[in-house]
């Protein structure tokens, strides 16, 4: 009997015997780099940087300290991508072809930097961290393999869990570890939890978007973990004291729950364990709420609704500034000294509580329109590359960033949100639950 092997057998055996190419090592290095970028982006705030000796949020200090470490890492990874490609034109062309809105947003960030510098304004690094970093994140993640995206998702879940638990601990202990500081000065009258995000409203916005993303099936958590994570984040949301975030989450989340319940009831297939858990929760919920109310858990949130510290009046006063600025200046670029003076007159030293209004007052209507269009195209582009369910957290994000200074100041919030959407709602093969 002939023992001849097929012609391709020897070739396959030789291929198996060869050592793995060095690309495997490079791929592992890149995967670790993206995991570290996720930790730094989601977990490092200006308050934490201050604790490490860097005045990120203030005016004084060195210029390099005003840019977030995640931005440095993202730029370094872009440079590495170009170097690895051999021809830097190739990754640039791929980004322009597949992520044009991301390139547009990053370009707008650079142009805004030039505009601020030409007018002698402050906050140059804000345009870099707010828009350039956000534009680079989807570009860097567009060719990531499934395993890397899943590891990033796991890290993101862990960081959000740590953020919620730290917020709860700060509420219970009365101590804020990494609060927002301006040149070292914290808001001593603000007792809301700061957690890992530093600013309570950034915490509330990111947490609200995360809750609704999980409610719409984002991520690969099993039903028990998903329900537990949503519960923990909801409790932490109260400690962050965001009224708009709380109301938006309860309203939109309630609608999602009602639609899901209606769909389940109409299918006439209700799992026994699900029914048992629902009965237990409905029975225990009033008792849990009563206990939490007795220990004063809801006092912080209720106090924000009863007395908002002048937040509502600030939203009225910020509109009065427009009366003192000619339309021609508003269209092109208002006088920065005049805007600063008017802010002090109306008691708005700590910020104008609307992203679009703040941008109009500082950069003019034309620049603001360009930024709004760029951010809209950016979010739409990310949504098109994600699976179904992504529009609810996007709607929540758009609502909430216009309830405080949001994207008008220096923040990495847009980059964090983009990362959340990409890893929780990946298209194609990364969709299945694990």
C-alpha positions in Angstrom: 0.0 0.0 0.0 1.4 3.4 -1.0 2.5 5.7 1.9 2.9 8.8 -0.3 1.8 12.0 1.4 -0.1 14.7 -0.4 2.0 17.3 -2.1 1.1 20.1 0.3 1.7 18.0 3.4 5.5 18.6 3.6 4.9 22.3 3.1 2.4 22.5 5.9 4.7 20.5 8.3 7.5 22.9 7.5 5.3 25.9 8.1 4.3 24.5 11.5 7.9 23.9 12.5 9.0 27.4 11.7 9.1 29.8 14.7 6.3 32.4 15.1 7.0 35.6 13.3 7.9 38.6 15.3 4.6 40.2 14.4 3.0 38.2 17.2 5.2 39.9 19.7 4.4 43.3 18.2 0.7 42.5 18.3 1.0 41.6 22.0 2.9 44.8 22.7 0.3 46.9 20.9 -2.5 45.1 22.8 -0.8 45.9 26.1 -0.3 49.5 25.0 -4.1 49.9 24.3 -5.0 48.4 27.6 -2.7 50.9 29.4 -4.2 53.7 27.3 -7.7 52.6 28.4 -6.6 52.7 32.1 -5.0 56.1 31.8 -7.9 57.6 29.8 -10.7 56.3 32.0 -9.0 56.3 35.4 -6.7 59.4 35.5 -8.3 62.7 36.2 -6.9 66.2 36.8 -7.4 65.6 40.6 -5.3 62.5 40.4 -2.6 64.3 38.4 -2.6 67.0 41.0 -2.0 64.4 43.7 1.0 63.2 41.6 2.4 66.7 41.4 1.1 67.9 38.0 -1.1 71.0 37.8 -3.3 69.8 34.9 -6.4 71.8 35.5 -4.8 75.1 36.6 -3.0 77.9 34.8 0.3 77.8 36.6 2.9 75.2 35.9 4.7 73.9 32.9 3.0 73.7 29.5 3.5 69.9 29.0 1.6 69.2 32.2 -1.5 70.8 30.7 -2.0 67.9 28.2 -3.5 64.7 29.5 -1.1 61.6 29.6 -3.7 59.7 27.4 -3.2 62.3 24.7 0.6 61.7 24.7 0.0 58.0 24.6 -2.5 58.2 21.7 -0.1 60.4 19.7 2.7 58.0 20.3 0.6 55.1 19.1 -0.3 57.0 16.0 3.4 57.6 15.4 4.1 53.9 16.0 1.4 52.9 13.5 3.0 55.1 10.9 6.4 53.7 11.6 5.2 50.1 11.5 3.5 50.7 8.2 6.8 51.7 6.6 5.0 54.4 4.5 3.2 57.0 6.7 1.0 57.9 3.8 -0.7 54.5 4.0 -2.3 54.8 7.5 -3.2 58.5 6.8 -5.0 57.4 3.6 -6.8 54.6 5.5 -7.9 57.1 8.2 -9.2 59.6 5.6 -11.0 56.8 3.8 -12.6 55.0 6.7 -12.7 57.6 9.5 -13.1 61.0 7.7 -15.2 62.5 10.5 -12.6 61.5 13.1 -9.9 63.2 11.0 -12.1 66.3 10.7 -12.6 66.5 14.4 -8.9 66.2 15.1 -8.2 68.8 12.5 -10.8 71.1 14.1 -9.0 70.7 17.4 -5.7 71.7 15.9 -7.3 74.7 14.1 -9.0 75.8 17.4 -5.6 75.6 19.0 -4.2 78.0 16.4 -7.1 80.3 16.7 -6.8 80.5 20.5 -3.0 81.1 20.2 -3.5 83.8 17.5 -6.0 85.7 19.8 -3.7 85.4 22.8 -6.2 83.3 24.7 -5.7 80.7 27.4 -6.5 77.0 27.5 -4.6 75.9 24.5 -4.4 72.4 25.7 -8.1 72.2 25.9 -8.6 71.9 22.2 -6.1 69.0 22.1 -7.5 66.9 24.9 -11.1 67.6 24.0 -11.1 67.1 20.2 -7.7 65.8 18.9 -7.6 62.9 21.4 -11.3 62.1 20.7 -10.5 62.0 17.0 -7.5 59.7 17.4 -9.2 57.0 19.6 -11.5 55.6 16.8 -8.7 55.7 14.3 -6.4 53.7 16.5 -9.1 51.2 17.3 -10.5 50.7 13.7 -8.2 47.7 12.9 -8.0 46.1 16.4 -8.6 42.4 16.6 -11.5 40.9 18.5 -9.4 39.7 21.4 -7.9 43.2 22.0 -11.3 44.8 21.9 -12.7 42.3 24.4 -9.7 42.9 26.7 -10.3 46.7 26.5 -14.0 46.1 27.2 -13.1 44.1 30.3 -10.8 46.9 31.5 -13.5 49.5 30.9 -16.0 47.5 32.9 -13.5 47.2 35.8 -12.6 50.9 35.7 -16.3 51.9 35.8 -16.9 49.5 38.7 -13.9 51.0 40.5 -15.2 54.5 39.8 -18.6 53.7 41.2 -17.2 51.9 44.3 -14.8 54.8 45.0 -17.7 57.3 44.7 -19.8 55.2 47.2 -16.8 55.1 49.6 -16.3 58.8 49.4 -20.0 59.3 50.2 -19.8 57.0 53.2 -16.5 58.5 54.5 -17.1 62.1 53.6 -13.6 62.3 52.1 -12.9 63.1 48.4 -9.6 61.7 47.2 -9.2 63.3 43.8 -11.6 66.3 43.5 -11.4 68.8 40.7 -8.8 71.5 41.6 -8.1 74.8 39.9 -4.5 75.6 40.7 -4.8 73.4 43.8 -8.0 75.0 45.1 -10.9 72.5 45.4 -14.6 73.4 45.8 -14.9 72.8 49.6 -18.6 73.5 49.5 -19.2 70.7 46.9 -19.6 67.5 48.8 -20.5 65.3 45.9 -18.3 62.3 45.2 -15.4 62.9 42.8 -14.3 59.3 42.3 -11.8 58.6 39.4 -13.3 61.2 37.0 -12.6 64.2 39.4 -15.5 66.4 38.3 -19.0 65.2 39.7 -20.8 66.2 36.4 -18.3 64.3 34.3 -18.9 61.3 36.6 -22.6 61.7 36.3 -22.5 62.0 32.5 -20.2 59.0 31.9 -22.1 56.9 34.4 -25.5 57.7 32.9 -24.3 56.8 29.4 -22.8 53.6 30.7 -26.0 52.6 32.5 -28.1 53.1 29.4 -25.5 51.4 27.2 -25.8 48.3 29.4 -29.5 48.6 29.4 -29.5 48.4 25.6 -27.4 45.3 25.6 -24.0 46.8 25.2 -21.0 44.6 26.2 -20.7 40.9 26.8 -21.7 40.7 30.5 -24.1 37.9 31.3 -27.6 38.9 32.6 -26.7 38.6 36.3 -23.6 40.7 36.0 -25.3 43.2 33.8 -28.1 43.7 36.3 -25.7 43.9 39.2 -23.5 46.5 37.4 -26.5 48.6 36.5 -27.7 48.6 40.1 -24.2 49.6 41.4 -23.9 52.4 38.9 -27.4 53.7 39.7 -26.6 53.9 43.3 -23.3 55.6 42.5 -25.1 58.1 40.3 -26.9 59.4 43.3 -23.6 60.2 45.1 -22.4 62.2 42.0 -25.4 64.5 42.4 -26.1 65.1 38.7 -29.8 66.1 38.6 -30.0 66.1 34.8 -28.1 62.8 34.6 -30.4 61.2 37.2 -33.6 62.4 35.6 -32.4 61.4 32.1 -31.3 58.0 33.2 -34.5 57.2 35.0 -36.7 58.5 32.1 -34.9 56.8 29.3 -34.0 53.7 31.3 -37.7 53.4 32.4 -38.8 53.5 28.8 -36.2 50.8 27.9 -37.5 48.6 30.8 -41.1 49.0 29.8 -40.4 48.1 26.2 -38.4 45.1 27.3 -41.2 44.0 29.7 -43.8 44.4 27.0 -41.8 42.4 24.5 -41.3 39.6 27.1 -45.0 39.5 28.0 -46.1 39.4 24.4 -43.8 36.5 23.7 -45.6 34.4 26.3 -42.3 32.9 27.4 -41.3 34.3 30.8 -38.3 32.4 32.4 -39.1 31.0 35.8 -35.9 32.3 37.4 -36.5 35.7 35.9 -40.0 35.9 37.4 -38.6 34.8 40.8 -35.9 37.5 40.7 -38.5 40.1 39.7 -40.7 39.2 42.6 -37.8 39.3 45.0 -36.6 42.7 43.7 -40.2 44.2 43.9 -40.5 42.9 47.4 -37.1 44.0 48.7 -36.9 47.4 46.8 -39.2 49.4 49.1 -37.3 48.1 52.1 -34.0 49.0 50.6 -35.1 52.4 49.6 -36.5 53.0 53.2 -33.2 51.9 54.7 -31.1 54.1 52.4 -33.4 57.1 53.1 -33.1 56.5 56.8 -29.3 56.7 56.7 -29.4 59.9 54.6 -28.3 58.4 51.3 -30.7 60.5 49.2 -30.0 63.7 51.1 -27.3 64.8 48.7 -29.4 64.4 45.6 -32.5 65.9 47.2 -30.5 68.9 48.4 -29.4 69.4 44.8 -33.0 69.6 43.7 -34.1 71.8 46.6 -31.0 74.1 46.4 -28.9 74.0 43.3 -26.2 76.5 44.5 -27.3 79.1 41.9 -27.0 76.7 38.9 -30.4 77.5 37.5 -29.8 81.3 37.9 -26.4 80.9 36.2 -28.2 79.5 33.1 -30.3 82.6 33.0 -27.5 85.0 33.6 -25.3 83.4 30.9 -27.9 84.4 28.3 -27.9 88.0 29.5 -24.2 88.3 28.4 -25.3 88.2 24.8 -27.1 91.6 25.2 -23.8 93.3 25.9 -21.9 91.9 22.9 -22.5 93.1 19.3 -23.7 90.5 16.9 -20.7 91.1 14.6 -18.3 90.1 17.4 -20.5 87.1 18.3 -20.4 86.0 14.7 -16.6 86.2 14.3 -14.9 86.2 17.7 -16.0 88.2 20.9 -13.4 90.1 22.8 -12.0 87.8 25.4 -11.4 90.5 28.0 -15.0 91.7 27.7 -16.4 88.1 28.1 -14.2 87.6 31.2 -15.4 90.9 32.7 -19.1 90.1 32.0 -18.7 86.7 33.6 -17.4 88.2 36.8 -20.2 90.8 36.7 -22.8 88.0 36.5 -21.1 85.8 38.9 -20.1 83.1 36.4 -16.4 82.7 37.3 -16.7 78.9 37.6 -18.1 78.4 34.2 -20.9 78.9 31.7 -23.2 75.9 32.1 -23.8 75.1 28.4 -21.2 73.8 26.0 -22.6 75.6 22.9 -23.2 79.0 24.7 -19.7 78.9 26.1 -18.1 78.2 22.7 -20.1 81.0 21.1 -19.0 83.5 23.7 -15.3 82.5 23.5 -14.9 81.5 19.8 -17.8 83.0 17.9 -20.8 81.6 16.1 -18.9 80.4 13.0 -16.3 78.4 14.9 -19.0 77.0 17.2 -21.0 75.8 14.2 -18.0 74.1 12.8 -17.3 72.3 16.1 -20.9 71.3 16.4 -21.0 69.9 12.9 -17.7 68.1 13.4 -18.9 66.5 16.7 -22.2 65.5 15.1 -20.5 63.8 12.1 -18.1 62.2 14.5 -20.8 60.6 16.7 -22.7 59.6 13.6 -19.7 57.9 12.1 -19.0 55.9 15.3 -22.7 54.9 15.4 -22.6 53.6 11.9 -19.6 51.3 12.7 -21.4 50.0 15.9 -24.3 47.6 16.2 -27.8 48.4 17.2 -28.6 50.0 20.5 -25.9 52.7 20.3 -28.2 55.6 19.7 -29.6 55.7 23.3 -26.3 56.4 25.0 -25.5 58.9 22.2 -28.8 60.8 22.9 -28.0 60.8 26.6 -24.6 62.2 26.0 -25.8 65.0 23.8 -28.4 66.0 26.3 -26.1 66.0 29.3 -23.1 67.7 27.8 -25.3 70.7 27.3 -26.3 70.9 30.9 -22.8 72.1 32.0 -19.7 73.5 30.3 -19.0 70.0 29.0 -17.0 70.0 25.7 -16.4 73.8 25.9 -13.7 73.2 28.5 -10.7 71.0 28.7 -11.9 67.4 29.0 -11.3 63.9 27.9 -15.0 63.0 28.2 -15.6 62.7 24.4 -12.7 60.3 24.0 -14.0 58.2 26.9 -17.4 58.1 25.4 -16.2 57.1 22.0 -14.1 54.3 23.6 -17.2 53.1 25.4 -19.3 52.9 22.3 -16.6 51.1 20.3 -16.0 48.4 22.9 -19.5 47.9 24.1 -21.2 47.9 20.7 -18.6 46.4 18.3 -19.9 45.2 14.9 -19.6 41.8 13.3 -18.0 38.9 15.1 -17.3 40.8 18.3 -20.9 41.0 19.0 -21.6 37.6 20.5 -21.7 37.2 24.3 -18.8 35.6 26.0 
